């Protein structure tokens, strides 16, 4: 590394929140800071099991292919270690049963990756990050405030307290660069208000989707035709479902319903909901399978973007990443991957900073916003199909075009492959604007019109 580039008085970085985003951000920061502190509310488990701080940990999660590629670069050998713990190798196109209004065609096996539970992925990342001797992890602590004077342009650290009710001790940690990855319930807006900074504007798109997940033991007699099922809701059919094979020879089945058509958590009604889907493959798989978990529901699914990038008075060494900035409708599987890409944006800014410069956080925040923009458009365009008529003003050409692309998926393998490559963020939006796809969408939409 260029000597002139070393941190120059930015020697201690603090990460608030130790979920997927926090662990990946910590991995980036240990490359550029002499000391990194990671503060996590929970105590990490000794094996990949549920922990209370990640309420959605029992639900289906997908790390999209671009996220898998970047994680392998940051954590060399990660895929091998996940597979050793039972993660499933799969092709996300050829080995998936896709239903988008009708059964989709098979596509070439070119989207290679792996599947596992979020619990296994986070646990493995935690094992990897511990090998850095200049990383200090505070488990069982929560940050209560930022250390700074009112209207002061910099944050000088954090105040935290133990979550042990018998101790209730407060502690201060001084730092030069603070990154908040504490999730959707982040207190960053309140902390900024306390010091006299304006609160970020928010954009919310809510299709009122709810989902429920259950884990099953894969029947010994099951003959593999696929390693995953994806039945997507459409504007005509508001119910969908996903079945994903994970470690331990298990299936995770999630049922979803848009516009408050929430799937039940009652056992009998859960199966009835599965049978009501427009394609019966998921129901046929689980109807005789042995459940090995309760049914867990989840309804906090709105797309929410806090526009920290627009703040002109944000402290220059305080950065907000991950779900603390932007949450997506989880049904599209973008959240974890976008968190990894935000950490990549931070790494790029740190790597290319040839001299100490002010307003580093603002520069990173704007780059993070540009990273969010395209996945946000994908998620909100898909959800816009379910918005009521009084919200049609939110729909534009992009929503109209995406809907046209989705309508072609059951009938055109070329369009399906391009769509999946874009959804997995291995290709940019231009792939869906290829002249051949553009002509097909325009022709199809004109016929319907």
N, C-alpha and C positions, 0 to 999 in steps of 0.2 A: 504494500500500500504506500502511496506517495506520502512522505513524511510531512509535507506542508499541509496535508489534508486531515491529519489526525485531529481529534475532537476539539482542541483549542478551548479550554475552559468548560466545554460541555463534556464532563467526565462521568456524570451519574444520571442515568435515565431511569424513570419510574413508570411501570405499567400498572394501571388500575384494572383488575379483572383478569382472571386466568382461564377463560374458556378457549375455544379454538382460536379466536382472533388474538387474544392476549398472548397465547403461547407462540403463535407465529410471529407476532410483532416483537416479542422478546428475543426470538431467534434472530431477527434482523438486527436488533439493537446491540446484541452482544458482539457484533462485528465492528461496531463503530464507537462504543463507549467502554471506558475502563471498568465501570461497574453498572449493573442493571439490577433493579429491585422489582419483583413481581408480587403484587398484593392481591390475594384471592380470599373471598368471603368463606369459602368452604375449606375442608380438609380433603385433599385428593385421596381417593381410595387406593388400596394396595393391589387391586385387580380391576378390570374394566366393568364396573357396576354403576348403577344409578347413583348420582349425588344430588342433594336437594337444590343446589344453586343453579342447576340446569333443568328447569321444569319440563322443557320439551325434549329432554334426553331420551325418554322412552318412545319418542315418535320416530318415524322413518326419516332418515337424512341421506342425502346424496352429495358426495363431493364430485362435482362435474370434472370432465377430463382435463380442462385447463388448470383447475385447482390441483388435481392429482399431479400434473406435470410440474407445477411450481413447487409443490410440497416435496417432490422427489429431489428437486434442485437444492432446496433449503435443508432437507433432511436426507442426505444420500442413504440409499438402502431402505427407505421407509416401506416401500411396497413389499420387499422381501420379508420384512419383519411383520407386516400386517398379514401376509399370506401364511407365515409360520404360526400365527395365532388364529388361523381359520378363515380369514377374509377370502372372498370368492372372486376368482378371475372371471371376467365376462366381457363380451362384446356388447356395447350399449345399443347397437342397431340390430345386428343379426340374431342375437339371443334374447331379444325382447319382443313380447307380444303387445304391439301397439294398436290401440283402437281410438280413432279420432272421428267419431260419427259413423265409421265403418272400419272394418279390419284393414290394417295397412299392409303393404307388400313387404317382402323381405328385401334387405339391402345388403351390399357386400360387407364382410366382416372386417371393417377398418377402424372401428371406434373401440379400441381395446382399453380396458381399465380394470378396476376392482370395486367390490362392494363390501362394506362392513357396517356395523352399527356406529353411531356417533360415539357411544361409550368406549368402544375399542379404539377408535381413531384418536379421541382426546387423551385416553390413557397412554397410548403409544407415543404421542407427541410429548406428553409430560415426561415419560421415561427418557426420551431423547434430549430434552432441554436441560435435564439435570446434570448432564456431563460438563456443562460450562462452569468452571470454578468461580468466575466473577459474576455469576447470577445468584442472587439471594431471593428465595421465595418465602414470603410471609403468608402462611396458611391460617385461616380462621380470623382474618382481620378485614374490616371494612373501612373505606375512606369516608371521612365525614366532612372534609372541607379542603380547599386549596390554601396554601400558605402564601399570602400576598397582602400588601396594603391596598386599600381601596383606591381605584384608578391607577395603581402602579402597573406599568406595561409588562412586567414579567411575573411568573409564578415561581416561587422559590422552594416549593416542595408540597407535601400533603400532610394533613392530620389524619390519623387513623386510630381506631380503637379495636380492642379484641372483642370477639363475639361471645367469649366465655362469660356467662351471666354472673359467675362468682368473682370475676376480676374487674371487668368494666374499666380497663385501663386505657388511657389515651397516650398516643405517642406521635412525635413529629419526625418526618424524614425529609431532609433537604435534598433537592435534586435540581439539575440544570435543564432537564427535558422531561415532560410528563405526558404520557399518552393514556387516554381514557378508552378502554375497551370493555367497559362494565356492562354493556348490553342495552336492550331496549328501555330498561328502567334507569338508565344513567341519570345522575343528578347534575351533570355538567351544566345544563341551562340555569339551574338554581345557583350553582357555585359561581357562574359568571355574573348573574344578577347581583349576588352579594357583593362582588367587587366593583359593581357599577357598569358592567358590560351589558349591552343589549342582548335580549334573547333571540335565538335564531328563528326565522320564519319556518313554517312547516307546510309540506304538501302531503295530503293524505288521499289515497284512492282505496276505497273499501268495497269489495264485492260481497262482504259478509259470508265468507266461506268458513265452514267448520269441518273438522275431521276427527276421526277416532282410529286408534291403532291397537292391534293385538298381535302377539307373537305366537307362532305355532311351531310344533315339531314337524319337520317334513316327513310324510309317511314313507316307510321303508319300501313300499310297493310303487312309489311314484316314479314314473318314467319321464325323464327330463326332456321336454320339448322346448323349454325356455328357461332362463334364469331370472326373468323379471316380467311383470305385467304392468302396463300403463294404460288405463282406460280414462281418457280425458273428458271432462265435462265440456259441453258445447252450449251455445245459446239456445238450442232446442232441448238439450238434455243436461240438466244442472247437476247430475250426480256423476261421480267418478270414483276410481279406486286404483291403488298401486299395490303390487305384491313384489317383495324384494327378498332374495335369498341372502342371508348373512352368515357370519361365523356360527359354529355350533350346530350346523345342519338345521337351521331354523329359517322360517319365513317371517317377515314382518308385513302384515296386511294393514293398509290404511284405506278407509272409506271417507269420501269427502262429499260435501253438498254446498252449493253456492246459494246466495241470497237467502240465508237463514234456514235452508233445508238441511239442518244439522243431523249427522248420523247419530243413532242412539248408542248408549254404552250398556244397554241391556243385552244379554247374550242372545236371546231369541230374535229380538228386533235387529240386532247387528247383522245376523245372517239374512234376515228378510231384506234388509237394506242392500246387502251384497247381491242378493238374487234379483233385486230391482234394477241393477245396472244394465245398460243396453247390450253388454257383452257378458256371456256367462262364464268365461274362462276363470276368472278370479273366484267366483262362487263355487264352481266345481272343484277347485283346488282346495279350498278351506272347509267345505261342508263336512268332510269326514276326518279332517286333520285334528290332531290333539292340541287344544289351546294350552299354552304354558305361561300365560300372563293374564292379568285382568285387561279390560278394555279401557284405554286412556283417551279421554277427549281433549280437544284443544280448539279454542275459538279466537284467539288473539292473532288474526291473520291479515290485518290491513297492511297495505304498502304505506310506509311513513318515512319521509325524508326531511331531516332537520338540516336546514341550509346553513351550516356553520361557515361554509366557504364564502358566504356573502357578508360576514361580519368584518367590519373595518377596524374594530377595536378589540379583537380577540388577542389575548396574551400571546406574545411571540414564541413562547416555549411550551405552550399547552395545546395538545392535538387530540382530536376525537375521531375514533375509527370504529369499524365494525357496526354492530346493531345500534350502538349509541348514536350513529349518524343516520343509518338507513336500514329499515327492515322491509323485507319483501314477503309477499304471500308465499308461505312455505311450500305450497303445492308444486311450485315450479323449480324447487331445489337449487336456488341460486345463492342463498345466504352465506353458506360456508365458503364457497368459491370466491364470491365477491369480497369477503373478509380477507382471504389470502391475497387477492389482487390489490387490495388497499395497502396491505403490508408491503407488497412489491412496489407500489407507488412511493411509499416512504423510503424504501431501500434505494430506489433510483434517485430520489432527491438527495439523500445522504451521500450517495456514491459520487454524484456529479458536483457536489459543493466543494469547489477548490479552495475556498477561503471562508473564514467565518463570516456569515452574513446574517443580518437581522431578518426578522419576519419569516424564519424558516417554517414555522408551523403554518402560517397562512399560505405559503407556497405549496406545502404538502396538502393542506386542506383543499385547495383548488384542484390539485392533481387527483386527489381522491374523488372529488365531485365529477371530474371527467371520466373516471373509472366506473363510477356508479351509473352514469347517464344511460348507457346502452342497455344494461340489464334492467334498469328501471323502466325503460321504454317497452321492453319485451313483456315484463310482468304486468304493467298497467294497461298495455294494449290488449293483452289477453283478458284481464279483468273487466275492461271497458265493455266487453260483450254482454256483461251481466248487469250493467248499470241501468237504472230506470230511465224512462223517456225524458224526465226533467233534467237528467244529467247528460243528455246526448251532446251538449255543447262541449263536453270534455273529449269527445271523440273527434279525431281528425283523420287526415289521409293515412297516417301511420297505422292507426287502429284498423281502418278499412282495409289496408293492404295486408296486414298480418292476418286478419280474418280470412282474406282471400287465399293466402298461403296455406293456412290451416285446413281450409276446405279442400285443398288439392292433395293433402297428405295420404288419404286412403287410396288414391288412384295413380300416384306418380312416385316411383321409387327415387328418382333423381331429386325431386323437390323434398321428399322426406329426408334424404341424406343431408342435403344442404341445411334444412331446418334443424336437424339434430346437431350438426357441426356448429351452428350458430348458438343453439341453446346451451351447448357445452362450452361455449366461448372459445373454441379452438379456431373459429373463423369470425370475422367481423360482420357487421350488418350488410356490407356490400355483397356478400355471398348470396343473399336473398334478393338482390337487385340485379342479378345476372340477367342479361337480355332475354334468354330463353324462359327463365322463371317469370320475369316481368310480363312477357307476352302471354304466358299461360294464365297468370292471375287476371290480367286485363280481359282476356278472352272469356274466361270463366265468369268473371263478375259482370261483363256486359251481357252475357247470355241470361244470367239471373235477373239482371236489371230490366 
